């Protein structure tokens, strides 16, 4: 039983890591004007109000 739990935990952990990695790769990709998505969000949320 413990071995089964350990195996399923490892599978879940690996899949979470893979999902997070692919998500971070996606957000790092530059958009057409050269700013990343996070920078776009920052400009939309923070800079327009100043």
PDB file of N, CA, C and O in Angstrom:
ATOM      1  N   UNK A   1       0.830  -1.210   0.000  1.00  0.00           N
ATOM      2  CA  UNK A   1       0.000   0.000   0.000  1.00  0.00           C
ATOM      3  C   UNK A   1       0.864   1.260   0.000  1.00  0.00           C
ATOM      4  O   UNK A   1       0.585   2.209  -0.732  1.00  0.00           O
ATOM      5  N   UNK A   2       1.915   1.266   0.823  1.00  0.00           N
ATOM      6  CA  UNK A   2       2.780   2.453   0.867  1.00  0.00           C
ATOM      7  C   UNK A   2       3.466   2.690  -0.478  1.00  0.00           C
ATOM      8  O   UNK A   2       3.603   3.828  -0.928  1.00  0.00           O
ATOM      9  N   UNK A   3       3.895   1.599  -1.108  1.00  0.00           N
ATOM     10  CA  UNK A   3       4.569   1.745  -2.399  1.00  0.00           C
ATOM     11  C   UNK A   3       3.625   2.347  -3.435  1.00  0.00           C
ATOM     12  O   UNK A   3       4.025   3.193  -4.235  1.00  0.00           O
ATOM     13  N   UNK A   4       2.378   1.908  -3.412  1.00  0.00           N
ATOM     14  CA  UNK A   4       1.382   2.444  -4.344  1.00  0.00           C
ATOM     15  C   UNK A   4       1.167   3.930  -4.111  1.00  0.00           C
ATOM     16  O   UNK A   4       1.112   4.708  -5.063  1.00  0.00           O
ATOM     17  N   UNK A   5       1.044   4.329  -2.843  1.00  0.00           N
ATOM     18  CA  UNK A   5       0.838   5.745  -2.512  1.00  0.00           C
ATOM     19  C   UNK A   5       2.038   6.574  -2.949  1.00  0.00           C
ATOM     20  O   UNK A   5       1.887   7.665  -3.499  1.00  0.00           O
ATOM     21  N   UNK A   6       3.230   6.045  -2.698  1.00  0.00           N
ATOM     22  CA  UNK A   6       4.440   6.766  -3.070  1.00  0.00           C
ATOM     23  C   UNK A   6       4.512   6.945  -4.587  1.00  0.00           C
ATOM     24  O   UNK A   6       4.872   8.013  -5.083  1.00  0.00           O
ATOM     25  N   UNK A   7       4.162   5.877  -5.317  1.00  0.00           N
ATOM     26  CA  UNK A   7       4.205   5.943  -6.778  1.00  0.00           C
ATOM     27  C   UNK A   7       3.221   6.981  -7.295  1.00  0.00           C
ATOM     28  O   UNK A   7       3.574   7.792  -8.151  1.00  0.00           O
ATOM     29  N   UNK A   8       1.994   6.968  -6.788  1.00  0.00           N
ATOM     30  CA  UNK A   8       0.988   7.915  -7.274  1.00  0.00           C
ATOM     31  C   UNK A   8       1.372   9.349  -6.885  1.00  0.00           C
ATOM     32  O   UNK A   8       1.136  10.287  -7.645  1.00  0.00           O
ATOM     33  N   UNK A   9       1.964   9.509  -5.700  1.00  0.00           N
ATOM     34  CA  UNK A   9       2.420  10.847  -5.294  1.00  0.00           C
ATOM     35  C   UNK A   9       3.504  11.355  -6.232  1.00  0.00           C
ATOM     36  O   UNK A   9       3.494  12.523  -6.623  1.00  0.00           O
ATOM     37  N   UNK A  10       4.445  10.476  -6.597  1.00  0.00           N
ATOM     38  CA  UNK A  10       5.508  10.875  -7.517  1.00  0.00           C
ATOM     39  C   UNK A  10       4.937  11.253  -8.880  1.00  0.00           C
ATOM     40  O   UNK A  10       5.372  12.230  -9.489  1.00  0.00           O
ATOM     41  N   UNK A  11       3.968  10.483  -9.356  1.00  0.00           N
ATOM     42  CA  UNK A  11       3.357  10.785 -10.659  1.00  0.00           C
ATOM     43  C   UNK A  11       2.671  12.150 -10.613  1.00  0.00           C
ATOM     44  O   UNK A  11       2.805  12.950 -11.539  1.00  0.00           O
ATOM     45  N   UNK A  12       1.941  12.408  -9.538  1.00  0.00           N
ATOM     46  CA  UNK A  12       1.239  13.696  -9.399  1.00  0.00           C
ATOM     47  C   UNK A  12       2.253  14.844  -9.334  1.00  0.00           C
ATOM     48  O   UNK A  12       2.073  15.876  -9.982  1.00  0.00           O
ATOM     49  N   UNK A  13       3.313  14.657  -8.551  1.00  0.00           N
ATOM     50  CA  UNK A  13       4.320  15.709  -8.407  1.00  0.00           C
ATOM     51  C   UNK A  13       4.983  16.006  -9.747  1.00  0.00           C
ATOM     52  O   UNK A  13       5.175  17.169 -10.103  1.00  0.00           O
ATOM     53  N   UNK A  14       5.333  14.957 -10.489  1.00  0.00           N
ATOM     54  CA  UNK A  14       5.985  15.164 -11.784  1.00  0.00           C
ATOM     55  C   UNK A  14       5.058  15.880 -12.751  1.00  0.00           C
ATOM     56  O   UNK A  14       5.486  16.777 -13.476  1.00  0.00           O
ATOM     57  N   UNK A  15       3.779  15.485 -12.764  1.00  0.00           N
ATOM     58  CA  UNK A  15       2.851  16.139 -13.694  1.00  0.00           C
ATOM     59  C   UNK A  15       2.648  17.606 -13.323  1.00  0.00           C
ATOM     60  O   UNK A  15       2.526  18.456 -14.205  1.00  0.00           O
ATOM     61  N   UNK A  16       2.611  17.909 -12.031  1.00  0.00           N
ATOM     62  CA  UNK A  16       2.487  19.308 -11.602  1.00  0.00           C
ATOM     63  C   UNK A  16       3.701  20.113 -12.052  1.00  0.00           C
ATOM     64  O   UNK A  16       3.567  21.237 -12.535  1.00  0.00           O
ATOM     65  N   UNK A  17       4.894  19.525 -11.888  1.00  0.00           N
ATOM     66  CA  UNK A  17       6.120  20.216 -12.303  1.00  0.00           C
ATOM     67  C   UNK A  17       6.100  20.468 -13.804  1.00  0.00           C
ATOM     68  O   UNK A  17       6.451  21.555 -14.263  1.00  0.00           O
ATOM     69  N   UNK A  18       5.690  19.461 -14.566  1.00  0.00           N
ATOM     70  CA  UNK A  18       5.652  19.611 -16.024  1.00  0.00           C
ATOM     71  C   UNK A  18       4.658  20.694 -16.430  1.00  0.00           C
ATOM     72  O   UNK A  18       4.948  21.506 -17.309  1.00  0.00           O
ATOM     73  N   UNK A  19       3.489  20.710 -15.796  1.00  0.00           N
ATOM     74  CA  UNK A  19       2.473  21.716 -16.115  1.00  0.00           C
ATOM     75  C   UNK A  19       2.988  23.114 -15.781  1.00  0.00           C
ATOM     76  O   UNK A  19       2.839  24.041 -16.576  1.00  0.00           O
ATOM     77  N   UNK A  20       3.596  23.263 -14.603  1.00  0.00           N
ATOM     78  CA  UNK A  20       4.130  24.565 -14.221  1.00  0.00           C
ATOM     79  C   UNK A  20       5.223  25.012 -15.178  1.00  0.00           C
ATOM     80  O   UNK A  20       5.293  26.185 -15.545  1.00  0.00           O
ATOM     81  N   UNK A  21       6.085  24.067 -15.584  1.00  0.00           N
ATOM     82  CA  UNK A  21       7.185  24.414 -16.490  1.00  0.00           C
ATOM     83  C   UNK A  21       6.647  24.884 -17.829  1.00  0.00           C
ATOM     84  O   UNK A  21       7.094  25.903 -18.355  1.00  0.00           O
ATOM     85  N   UNK A  22       5.690  24.150 -18.384  1.00  0.00           N
ATOM     86  CA  UNK A  22       5.150  24.546 -19.685  1.00  0.00           C
ATOM     87  C   UNK A  22       4.406  25.874 -19.576  1.00  0.00           C
ATOM     88  O   UNK A  22       4.437  26.679 -20.507  1.00  0.00           O
ATOM     89  N   UNK A  23       3.730  26.112 -18.431  1.00  0.00           N
ATOM     90  CA  UNK A  23       3.031  27.380 -18.241  1.00  0.00           C
ATOM     91  C   UNK A  23       4.012  28.543 -18.167  1.00  0.00           C
ATOM     92  O   UNK A  23       3.776  29.599 -18.754  1.00  0.00           O
ATOM     93  N   UNK A  24       5.125  28.344 -17.437  1.00  0.00           N
ATOM     94  CA  UNK A  24       6.101  29.432 -17.325  1.00  0.00           C
ATOM     95  C   UNK A  24       6.785  29.670 -18.669  1.00  0.00           C
ATOM     96  O   UNK A  24       7.080  30.814 -19.013  1.00  0.00           O
ATOM     97  N   UNK A  25       7.040  28.606 -19.436  1.00  0.00           N
ATOM     98  CA  UNK A  25       7.597  28.787 -20.776  1.00  0.00           C
ATOM     99  C   UNK A  25       6.636  29.606 -21.636  1.00  0.00           C
ATOM    100  O   UNK A  25       7.066  30.459 -22.412  1.00  0.00           O
ATOM    101  N   UNK A  26       5.342  29.346 -21.497  1.00  0.00           N
ATOM    102  CA  UNK A  26       4.325  30.048 -22.284  1.00  0.00           C
ATOM    103  C   UNK A  26       4.316  31.537 -21.934  1.00  0.00           C
ATOM    104  O   UNK A  26       4.214  32.379 -22.826  1.00  0.00           O
ATOM    105  N   UNK A  27       4.422  31.867 -20.646  1.00  0.00           N
ATOM    106  CA  UNK A  27       4.338  33.265 -20.240  1.00  0.00           C
ATOM    107  C   UNK A  27       5.621  34.026 -20.553  1.00  0.00           C
ATOM    108  O   UNK A  27       5.614  35.255 -20.619  1.00  0.00           O
ATOM    109  N   UNK A  28       6.730  33.297 -20.746  1.00  0.00           N
ATOM    110  CA  UNK A  28       7.991  33.965 -21.063  1.00  0.00           C
ATOM    111  C   UNK A  28       8.061  34.325 -22.542  1.00  0.00           C
ATOM    112  O   UNK A  28       8.749  35.269 -22.931  1.00  0.00           O
ATOM    113  N   UNK A  29       7.333  33.554 -23.370  1.00  0.00           N
ATOM    114  CA  UNK A  29       7.340  33.831 -24.805  1.00  0.00           C
ATOM    115  C   UNK A  29       6.974  35.280 -25.062  1.00  0.00           C
ATOM    116  O   UNK A  29       6.040  35.813 -24.463  1.00  0.00           O
ATOM    117  N   UNK A  30       7.711  35.906 -25.949  1.00  0.00           N
ATOM    118  CA  UNK A  30       7.456  37.313 -26.218  1.00  0.00           C
ATOM    119  C   UNK A  30       6.253  37.478 -27.136  1.00  0.00           C
ATOM    120  O   UNK A  30       6.023  36.666 -28.032  1.00  0.00           O
ATOM    121  N   UNK A  31       5.505  38.520 -26.903  1.00  0.00           N
ATOM    122  CA  UNK A  31       4.428  38.842 -27.828  1.00  0.00           C
ATOM    123  C   UNK A  31       4.998  39.659 -28.984  1.00  0.00           C
ATOM    124  O   UNK A  31       6.200  39.923 -29.026  1.00  0.00           O
ATOM    125  N   UNK A  32       4.139  40.060 -29.924  1.00  0.00           N
ATOM    126  CA  UNK A  32       4.614  40.641 -31.178  1.00  0.00           C
ATOM    127  C   UNK A  32       5.416  41.927 -30.969  1.00  0.00           C
ATOM    128  O   UNK A  32       6.339  42.203 -31.736  1.00  0.00           O
ATOM    129  N   UNK A  33       5.080  42.720 -29.945  1.00  0.00           N
ATOM    130  CA  UNK A  33       5.804  43.988 -29.762  1.00  0.00           C
ATOM    131  C   UNK A  33       7.019  43.847 -28.858  1.00  0.00           C
ATOM    132  O   UNK A  33       7.674  44.846 -28.559  1.00  0.00           O
ATOM    133  N   UNK A  34       7.340  42.623 -28.409  1.00  0.00           N
ATOM    134  CA  UNK A  34       8.579  42.415 -27.690  1.00  0.00           C
ATOM    135  C   UNK A  34       8.457  42.429 -26.177  1.00  0.00           C
ATOM    136  O   UNK A  34       9.446  42.185 -25.486  1.00  0.00           O
ATOM    137  N   UNK A  35       7.278  42.706 -25.640  1.00  0.00           N
ATOM    138  CA  UNK A  35       7.101  42.641 -24.195  1.00  0.00           C
ATOM    139  C   UNK A  35       6.501  41.296 -23.830  1.00  0.00           C
ATOM    140  O   UNK A  35       5.729  40.725 -24.600  1.00  0.00           O
ATOM    141  N   UNK A  36       6.852  40.794 -22.664  1.00  0.00           N
ATOM    142  CA  UNK A  36       6.271  39.530 -22.232  1.00  0.00           C
ATOM    143  C   UNK A  36       4.856  39.763 -21.726  1.00  0.00           C
ATOM    144  O   UNK A  36       4.445  40.899 -21.489  1.00  0.00           O
ATOM    145  N   UNK A  37       4.121  38.671 -21.567  1.00  0.00           N
ATOM    146  CA  UNK A  37       2.736  38.788 -21.102  1.00  0.00           C
ATOM    147  C   UNK A  37       2.679  39.440 -19.723  1.00  0.00           C
ATOM    148  O   UNK A  37       1.800  40.260 -19.455  1.00  0.00           O
ATOM    149  N   UNK A  38       3.619  39.074 -18.848  1.00  0.00           N
ATOM    150  CA  UNK A  38       3.605  39.651 -17.509  1.00  0.00           C
ATOM    151  C   UNK A  38       3.825  41.150 -17.565  1.00  0.00           C
ATOM    152  O   UNK A  38       3.185  41.894 -16.821  1.00  0.00           O
ATOM    153  N   UNK A  39       4.714  41.606 -18.428  1.00  0.00           N
ATOM    154  CA  UNK A  39       4.939  43.039 -18.565  1.00  0.00           C
ATOM    155  C   UNK A  39       3.686  43.727 -19.085  1.00  0.00           C
ATOM    156  O   UNK A  39       3.331  44.812 -18.625  1.00  0.00           O
ATOM    157  N   UNK A  40       3.013  43.092 -20.051  1.00  0.00           N
ATOM    158  CA  UNK A  40       1.765  43.667 -20.561  1.00  0.00           C
ATOM    159  C   UNK A  40       0.763  43.852 -19.441  1.00  0.00           C
ATOM    160  O   UNK A  40       0.150  44.910 -19.306  1.00  0.00           O
ATOM    161  N   UNK A  41       0.599  42.793 -18.624  1.00  0.00           N
ATOM    162  CA  UNK A  41      -0.342  42.879 -17.517  1.00  0.00           C
ATOM    163  C   UNK A  41       0.074  43.980 -16.556  1.00  0.00           C
ATOM    164  O   UNK A  41      -0.773  44.719 -16.053  1.00  0.00           O
ATOM    165  N   UNK A  42       1.374  44.096 -16.296  1.00  0.00           N
ATOM    166  CA  UNK A  42       1.866  45.119 -15.381  1.00  0.00           C
ATOM    167  C   UNK A  42       1.547  46.509 -15.914  1.00  0.00           C
ATOM    168  O   UNK A  42       1.108  47.379 -15.161  1.00  0.00           O
ATOM    169  N   UNK A  43       1.765  46.722 -17.202  1.00  0.00           N
ATOM    170  CA  UNK A  43       1.476  48.027 -17.779  1.00  0.00           C
ATOM    171  C   UNK A  43      -0.014  48.317 -17.741  1.00  0.00           C
ATOM    172  O   UNK A  43      -0.432  49.434 -17.436  1.00  0.00           O
ATOM    173  N   UNK A  44      -0.823  47.292 -18.055  1.00  0.00           N
ATOM    174  CA  UNK A  44      -2.274  47.489 -18.019  1.00  0.00           C
ATOM    175  C   UNK A  44      -2.754  47.843 -16.622  1.00  0.00           C
ATOM    176  O   UNK A  44      -3.551  48.764 -16.446  1.00  0.00           O
ATOM    177  N   UNK A  45      -2.265  47.107 -15.629  1.00  0.00           N
ATOM    178  CA  UNK A  45      -2.790  47.276 -14.277  1.00  0.00           C
ATOM    179  C   UNK A  45      -2.158  48.466 -13.557  1.00  0.00           C
ATOM    180  O   UNK A  45      -2.866  49.244 -12.918  1.00  0.00           O
ATOM    181  N   UNK A  46      -0.852  48.615 -13.652  1.00  0.00           N
ATOM    182  CA  UNK A  46      -0.174  49.592 -12.820  1.00  0.00           C
ATOM    183  C   UNK A  46       0.040  50.931 -13.487  1.00  0.00           C
ATOM    184  O   UNK A  46      -0.253  51.972 -12.899  1.00  0.00           O
ATOM    185  N   UNK A  47       0.551  50.917 -14.713  1.00  0.00           N
ATOM    186  CA  UNK A  47       1.044  52.156 -15.298  1.00  0.00           C
ATOM    187  C   UNK A  47      -0.056  53.070 -15.792  1.00  0.00           C
ATOM    188  O   UNK A  47       0.096  54.291 -15.760  1.00  0.00           O
ATOM    189  N   UNK A  48      -1.164  52.504 -16.248  1.00  0.00           N
ATOM    190  CA  UNK A  48      -2.209  53.378 -16.792  1.00  0.00           C
ATOM    191  C   UNK A  48      -2.841  54.231 -15.705  1.00  0.00           C
ATOM    192  O   UNK A  48      -3.397  55.292 -15.988  1.00  0.00           O
ATOM    193  N   UNK A  49      -2.758  53.766 -14.453  1.00  0.00           N
ATOM    194  CA  UNK A  49      -3.376  54.523 -13.364  1.00  0.00           C
ATOM    195  C   UNK A  49      -2.511  55.681 -12.880  1.00  0.00           C
ATOM    196  O   UNK A  49      -3.014  56.605 -12.240  1.00  0.00           O
ATOM    197  N   UNK A  50      -1.214  55.639 -13.181  1.00  0.00           N
ATOM    198  CA  UNK A  50      -0.315  56.653 -12.621  1.00  0.00           C
ATOM    199  C   UNK A  50      -0.565  58.049 -13.176  1.00  0.00           C
ATOM    200  O   UNK A  50       0.118  58.998 -12.792  1.00  0.00           O
TER     201      UNK A  50
END
